[in-house]
Every structure is written in C-alpha cells, then in structure tokens.
C-alpha cells in the first residue's frame, strides 16, 4: 500500500474470539505475545499504549471488569494526540470510538483498550496528520469494518501516521480505526513468526479460533 508493506489480520467475530491480556495467573505481566495461552491462538499483538511500569496508559476492561480507568485529561505524547480513542467489544459486537464518544455511550463492554491517536473517524483521517510526515516507525493498530469484522495491521517497515491511517481507510475499508503504538509494536503468529521489534509490552490482544 503506497509503496509500504504491511501484515494484515482480518477477524470475523462469528468464527474468532478476541481476548485481552495483561497478567498471568501468578500476577505477572505476560509482556510478550508468545507467552499467551497457545491453544487455538491465531495471532497476538500489543493492545495499546502503556506506562513505564507496563500497566495500561488508559482504559483497560477484561472480562467486563474495569482494571484501569478511562483517561480524559490532556497530556503529552501520541496517547494524548486528541482525539484518541477506545477499541471495545460489547455483546459480541466490536467498535472503535473516540474517548469522548465512549464516555458518552457508557457501553457495558466485555473488552476494551484505550490508546491514541485515532487514525480514522467516520471515514475522515485524524486532522493533525500530515500526508506523509517525517516521523516514521513500525506501527500497529486496529480498525472496524462493521460490528462483526475487525482488522488488525502492523507495518513491516517504518511508515508515517498519514500512510498508516490511509491504509485503514482506503486499503482496508475501515471507517473507524485506532493507533496502538509505534517502535515497540509487534504481531506474533504461531504458524508464521513475528513482525515488529522484540521487547517487553503492556496490554496484549490474542485472537483465537472458536
């Protein structure tokens, strides 16, 4: 797409189960996608930005429990490049919403992770992105085609925010998409190895066969 290469994983919620992870049964962070439960695992990726202690930077809901609150305050860095947003699933249906929209909707989500910035909002790119700016990283994110179909993507080489956002909107037909992270991004496939950079991570998403 636009001269860059990406790994794209498409998820059909009728056939696949999306799960979110942070700590194992011993209370230790999984840290690596390879450490997640392997039975039925199709792929795993980092699930949004995290603090220096590897805890979620914002909202984190696992199995319907709010383990980290929604962050609405302003701040520095990509997480706070407003509008930021939330990827969430409620009643088996997926969505990507801005943080403000999520706070207004107050859905009873079974799964949610907050990150930023938004890449695509109702078919429009984030207003602060250049067409192809000088900041280039391996980047990953998530988009929603509709409430039943979710798309995860990671660049195989460093790309700008503009190119990455257009991938979701123009290449993957996602009207709403959210940035997960850059420089530490990783996607692991048990059958196909990894894309991205090694290193400890915070929240993780695993996609499993039903």
Secondary structure, 3 states (H helix, E strand, C coil): CCCCCEEEEEEECCCEEEEEECECCCCCECCCHHHCCCCCEEEEEECCCECCCCCECCCEEECCEEEECCCCCCCCCHHHCCCCEEEEEECCEEEEEEHHHHHHHCCCCCEEEEECCEEEECCEECCCCCCCCCCCECEEEEEEEECCEEEEEEECCCECHHHHHHHHHHHCCCCEEEEEEECCCEEEECCCEEEECCCCCCCEEEEEEC
